[in-house]
Amino acid sequence: MVIAMDYKELLEKYNILFEEINRLTKENSQLKARLGLTGSELPQNTTSAIKTGKNRSDDESTDRNCFVVVK
């Protein structure tokens, strides 16, 4: 099965997944704190989600802005 996604759709899906990773990381930290684990054992996540739009010029080929996901 092949699914084609344009750059904007792929970016939106990426940001949704990235927000879920941050939520789960925070939840894991809270649960570790409840278990009494030390701060040095907690994961550090300093990366921020990409929220910007398309960085490519509009005159570029749409083929370059299309991504294919194979399942």
KAURZI-V293634 format. One record per residue. RES is the residue in three letters. SS is DSSP state (hx for helix, st for strand, lp for the rest). D_LAST is the distance of its C-alpha to the last C-alpha in whole Angstrom. Layout:
BEGIN
<<RES/SS/D_LAST> <RES/SS/D_LAST>>
END
This chain:
BEGIN
<<MET/lp/5> <VAL/st/7> <ILE/st/8> <ALA/st/11> <MET/st/13> <ASP/st/17> <TYR/hx/19> <LYS/hx/20> <GLU/hx/17> <LEU/hx/15> <LEU/hx/19> <GLU/hx/19> <LYS/hx/16> <TYR/hx/17> <ASN/hx/20> <ILE/hx/20> <LEU/hx/18> <PHE/hx/21> <GLU/hx/23> <GLU/hx/22> <ILE/hx/22> <ASN/hx/25> <ARG/hx/26> <LEU/hx/25> <THR/hx/27> <LYS/hx/30> <GLU/hx/30> <ASN/hx/29> <SER/hx/33> <GLN/hx/34> <LEU/hx/34> <LYS/hx/35> <ALA/hx/38> <ARG/hx/39> <LEU/lp/39> <GLY/lp/41> <LEU/lp/39> <THR/lp/40> <GLY/hx/39> <SER/hx/38> <GLU/hx/36> <LEU/lp/34> <PRO/lp/31> <GLN/lp/32> <ASN/lp/29> <THR/lp/31> <THR/lp/28> <SER/lp/28> <ALA/lp/25> <ILE/lp/25> <LYS/lp/26> <THR/lp/27> <GLY/lp/26> <LYS/lp/25> <ASN/lp/27> <ARG/lp/27> <SER/lp/30> <ASP/lp/29> <ASP/lp/31> <GLU/lp/28> <SER/lp/25> <THR/hx/23> <ASP/hx/20> <ARG/hx/21> <ASN/hx/20> <CYS/st/16> <PHE/st/13> <VAL/st/10> <VAL/st/7> <VAL/st/4> <LYS/lp/0>>
END
